[in-house]
Amino acid sequence: MKRFSAHYLWHPRSGFLKQQVVEIEAGRVSNVFPLTEEIEAVEWLPGVIVLSPTGSATEHAIRRMFQEGPTDKENLDEAYFSYWLHPFDFTSMKPVAETRHKLLR
């Protein structure tokens, strides 16, 4: 199991959540919880972690998620993959032209 945290987490159903820990097992997100205290073995990443129902999300697909906003679709798969976005514009809360994404494993 690996744990990551960032300034913000983007959840497809909730939108932005501040300082959350994402636990990853077997390449998929197994748990998400608030970072309320220093926790052993949490890797801090500057920027944003994005949860996506697909393990092969393109930069275009991730940008589209920010444009469309959170959704309450019931058919959304609950097994998420996590992507780290950096750099990120915290003023507009959107990716910038230089933003790259990396699948967290």
N, C-alpha and C positions, 0 to 999 in steps of 0.2 A: 504494500500500500504506500502511496505517495500522497503528500499534502502540499497544496499550493494556496497562497493568498495574494491578493492584489488590492489596489485602492478601491476598485469596484468590481462587482460581478454582474454580468448581464444575464438574466434568466428570461427565457422566452415567454413565460407567463407573468412574471412579476416586474420586469424591467430592471432598472439598476438597484442593486443592493450594496451597501457600503461595507467594506472589509469583511468578507466572508472567506471561510476555508473550504476548499474543494478537495475531497478525498477521492483518489483514483485507484481502482483495482481492475486488473485485466483490461486496461485501456479505456474503461468507462467510468463515469462519475458514480460513486457508490454513496456519497453523503455530502451534504452542504450544510454548514452551520456557521454562526457568527464568530468572528475572532474577538473575543472579549478579554483574553489574557494571552500572555506569551505561552505558546504550546511547542513542545519538543518536535523537531523534525518537520516544521512547516517552512517551505521555501517561499520567501517573499519575492514577488515579481512586480516591478513598477508597471502601471498601466491598468488594463482591464482583462478579466477572464470572461470569455463568452461561452455559454452552454449552448450546444447545438444538437439536434436529434440525429445528425448525420456525422459520420466519421471522416467524410471527405468534403467538408464545406470549403468553397472557394472564397477568395477575398470579396468577390462580387456578392455572393450569397450572404456573407456576414454583414456587409454594408447595407444590404437590403433589409436585414432584420432590424437594424437601427432605424431605417426610414419608416418601416411599417409599424414599429412599436410592439409592445407586448400583445400576446394573443391569448384567448381563452378557449381555443379549439380543443374539443375533447379528444380528438383522434391524435393529438400530439404524443409521440412516443416518449415514455418516461425514462428510457435509457439514453442518457446524454453523453456527449463527448465534450471535452473542454479545450478551448483555444485561448492562447495568450495573445493579446493585441498590444503592440508597442511600436512607436510612440502613439499617444492618444491625446486628443484635444479635450481637456477637462472643462474648458470654458463653454464650448458648444456641445459637449458630451457626444462627440462623433469622431470616427476615425479621420485622420488626415491623409493627404496623398502619400506620405511616406510610411504610413502604418502597414506593418506586416503582421501576419498571423502564424502561429506555430501550434500544432497539436500537442497537448500535454499528455505525457504517458507516465 
